[in-house]
């Protein structure tokens, strides 16, 4: 278990900037407007020799109701309770505000371990706010500038005693679950854990993506609510999902490009697109009450073009009355409008009630397996001979195109290369015939396929003649 540090404070004091500084790369979205961060984001922090888990939180505001700000506050309070130490950040240039004093009282009531950070302390403009920080009664503040990287040595020195105390506590724990060699009785080094499967959950705003992530995690880590567009950036969370290590990415809702006008929303959508590109499986989440709008089709097509395994999940299925009719219409529409994802798996679920979450797990695992599938060259060429015999290639100009050889070049997604006499003259309809045959014959339904045709050079053809 890693030593954990939560960065807290009111909105726009620089928490996400410090988070990015501690993890050593830009992960959290940063903007001048307050309230950019809304969910809890974790990363691997580092300060010289110290290693720890750092948690970026939403800005704490004076709201305790069920409003968006109130829900953000409760989520951040969960981080305070879970973390070993809280970095309470104030804006030295703005000075100590009434909200800062209320938050200091909250930390004292929770008996949290706190290090007070006076951010934006570069130059003399932050002197007054820095000295004002002593009045909060949380110990001596540490001068830092998250934007310019100043004060990190002092922050490391303040964290070191707490980290050392945590390590001493860990050493007192009894050792458990150590495997022993049956012959020698010596401890056996445990194998390294598998790299988690990368899963991105994408869809239009308010489809229920964050609710689904929370349901899979078994805890409220992502902010949810009736407002559209709550999620701002792609949050990755590692989790053991029914015995399989996964990293779930909750992404911002993707609207039509023409409707995305604000700088912050553009950053959010761009962050979600990156999550799709680096994922292995993409769950396209649809709203059962308004499924398969044009934007849903674009999102699914994006996942296919990026070569990701795709699962279509229909959320809020409990609200649908004519389930059989709706299901049949959905499958027909996807088959007609997304032929490149022929056979893609469908899962009807309710993220709010947790219905059919296990079916979603099974569909994701199956899609991932197909995405990694490999077919032997011998089987492929036996299949190719049969397909050509059943339906020979065309003969443009009276000369029949010859398909000589087929092999699988790679997986993730399955990619095939066929060598033939005149690939440029092979009609699209015949290529589609081969692709569909591959899917049906080798169980490659629902995953993107790449099929390339190459001309095989004739070694007896004299180029000089």
Helices and strands as residue ranges (DSSP letters): E 4-8, H 15-23, E 41-47, E 50-56, H 68-82, E 85-91, H 98-109, E 114-119, H 127-132, G 133-136, E 142-143, H 152-171, E 197-203, H 209-217, E 235-241, E 244-250, G 257-259, H 263-277, E 281-287, H 294-305, E 309-315, G 317-319, H 323-337, G 339-341, E 345-348, H 357-371, H 377-390, G 396-398, E 403-410, E 415-420, G 423-425, H 428-442, E 450-455
